[in-house]
């Protein structure tokens, strides 16, 4: 769970009782991760968007380290998205993992569509 700070709260799924916290940090970028918003847990990692931005960070739950940055800014450049829709679209705030395919569904406030994507490593953006 996120309260919008750089600390994730771990909660019991039955009682919702707080079981621990994880401070989110990055060795590569010495910034504080305020505004962690939409969260999706997948295989010991948390995928979180940063409120008011179109980037997603993949966070290791074991130590809170940011393992990857995912840039979603070009999604709205899809040919089926009109310029008007792009101009009205606000922040990314919808992340869902599809277990069978391993893909993710991404959307945002006033986004005209839901995007099904897969994340691939790119050493250029590491």
C-alpha positions in Angstrom: 0.0 0.0 0.0 1.2 3.5 -0.7 0.4 6.7 1.2 2.0 8.8 -1.4 5.5 8.9 0.2 8.7 7.0 -0.5 7.6 4.2 1.9 5.5 1.2 1.0 3.3 -0.3 3.7 2.9 -4.1 3.8 -0.4 -5.3 5.0 -2.0 -8.7 5.9 -4.4 -9.5 3.1 -7.0 -10.9 5.6 -6.9 -8.4 8.5 -5.3 -5.4 6.7 -3.0 -5.2 9.7 0.4 -3.4 9.0 3.1 -6.1 8.8 6.0 -4.0 7.7 7.3 -1.1 5.6 9.8 -0.8 2.8 11.6 2.4 2.0 11.9 2.9 -1.8 15.3 4.0 -3.0 17.6 4.0 -6.1 21.3 3.7 -6.2 21.3 5.2 -9.7 19.2 8.2 -9.0 19.5 9.9 -5.6 15.9 11.1 -5.4 13.1 10.5 -3.0 10.2 8.6 -4.4 7.3 10.7 -3.3 3.9 10.3 -4.9 4.0 6.5 -5.5 0.5 5.9 -6.7 -1.0 3.0 -8.5 0.6 -0.3 -7.4 0.7 -3.8 -8.9 2.5 -6.7 -7.1 4.1 -9.3 -9.4 6.5 -12.0 -8.2 8.0 -10.2 -5.3 8.2 -6.8 -7.1 5.9 -3.8 -7.0 5.2 -1.9 -10.2 4.2 1.7 -9.2 3.6 4.8 -11.2 4.7 8.2 -9.9 1.8 10.5 -9.6 1.7 13.2 -12.3 4.3 11.4 -14.4 4.1 8.7 -17.0 6.9 6.5 -15.7 6.5 3.3 -13.8 9.2 2.0 -11.4 9.7 -1.7 -10.6 10.6 -2.0 -6.9 12.0 -5.0 -5.2 9.9 -5.7 -2.1 12.8 -7.4 -0.4 15.0 -4.3 -0.1 13.0 -1.4 -1.7 15.4 -0.8 -4.5 14.2 0.5 -7.8 15.2 -2.2 -10.3 13.8 -0.6 -13.5 12.2 2.5 -14.9 9.5 2.1 -17.5 8.8 5.0 -19.8 5.2 5.0 -21.0 5.1 8.5 -22.5 4.9 7.2 -26.1 1.8 5.1 -25.6 -0.4 8.0 -26.5 1.4 8.4 -29.8 -0.4 5.3 -31.1 -2.0 6.1 -34.5 -5.5 5.4 -33.2 -5.2 8.1 -30.6 -6.3 11.5 -31.8 -4.4 14.7 -31.0 -7.4 15.9 -29.1 -7.4 12.8 -27.0 -3.6 13.2 -26.4 -4.1 16.8 -25.2 -6.9 15.8 -22.8 -5.1 12.8 -21.4 -3.7 13.2 -17.9 -1.5 11.0 -15.7 -0.9 7.3 -16.0 -2.8 5.7 -13.1 -3.9 2.2 -14.1 -1.6 -0.8 -13.9 -2.8 -4.4 -14.0 -0.8 -7.6 -14.6 -2.2 -10.4 -16.7 -0.9 -13.6 -15.2 -1.3 -15.9 -18.1 0.4 -13.8 -20.8 2.7 -11.8 -18.5 1.6 -8.7 -20.2 0.3 -5.5 -18.4 -2.7 -3.4 -19.0 -2.0 0.4 -18.7 -4.3 3.4 -18.8 -4.7 6.8 -17.2 -7.0 9.6 -16.4 -9.0 10.5 -19.5 -6.9 8.2 -21.7 -9.0 7.1 -24.7 -7.9 3.5 -24.5 -6.4 0.7 -22.5 -3.0 -0.5 -23.7 -1.8 -4.1 -23.4 2.0 -4.1 -23.2 4.9 -6.2 -22.3 8.0 -4.8 -20.7 11.4 -5.7 -22.3 14.8 -4.8 -20.9 16.7 -2.1 -22.8 20.3 -1.5 -21.7 20.1 2.0 -23.2 17.5 3.0 -20.5 19.0 1.2 -17.6 
